[in-house]
Amino acid sequence: MTVRVQIDRNRCAMAGECVYNHPWLFAFDDENLPVVLVDPLTEAQQVREAHQAVAVCPSGAITVVADAVAPDGHPMSPDAP
């Protein structure tokens, strides 16, 4: 399974909670918008903290997305065994 963090930059209120609370995962770019620094997340602790960032985001702009990936690295279809 591949886990990624996404930011809806149109929805972002630029409060900075993600950057201040999880500076290893988020930073501000040259336009002062948050960007994700780690992609994909590879450790359980990273996933837990990404979910914490979702919880503290006042605008709800952050999501954690998990994609099912087969052992060969290709995406799995939802109806695959």
N, C-alpha and C positions, 0 to 999 in steps of 0.2 A: 504494500500500500504506500502511495506517495501522498504526503501531507504538505499542503502549501497554505500560505497566508496571502490574502488578497485585500487590497484597500480600494474602496470606491472613492477616487479622488474628487468626484463631483459632489459626493455626500459629506466628505470630510469637513469638519468645522475648524480644523487646525488647532485644536485645544492642546495637543502635544502630549496627552496622557500616555500614548503608546511609546513615544520616544523617551519620555522621562522615566517610565516604569520598566521598560524593556529595551535599553539602548543597544544591546547585542543583536536585537531583532529588527529595530526600526531606527531610521535616521531622517533628518530633513535634507531634501535636495537643494539645489541652487535657487529654486522657486519657493522655498520654505514649505514644501509639501512633504508628507511622510512617504518613505519608500521602505520596502522590505529588504533587509540585508541578507537573510538566510533563506535559500530556496533550493531544494525542498528542506523541510524539517526532518532530521534524521534520528533524533533522540526523544524519548518519552518526556523528559523534562522540558524540551523545547516546545512540544505540543501542548503541555500543561500551561506553560507561560503564554503561549499564543492564545489559548482560550481565556486566560486572565486578561489579556489585552482586549479581546472582544468584549469582555464584561465591563471594562472601565471606559471604553470608547463612548463619549457622550452622544455622538451622532450615529452610532451604529454602522460606521463605514468599514469596519474590519470583519472579515469572515475567515474561517478556517475550512479548507476544502480538502477532502480525502478522496483520492482517485484509486480505484482498485487496479493493480498492475500484476500481470502474470509473471511467473518466474523468469520468462525470457525478456521481461522489460516492456512488453507491449500492453496497452490498455486492455482490460477485460470488459467484455460486454456485460450489461446488468443481468442477463439471463444465462451467463456462462456457469458451468458447474463449479 
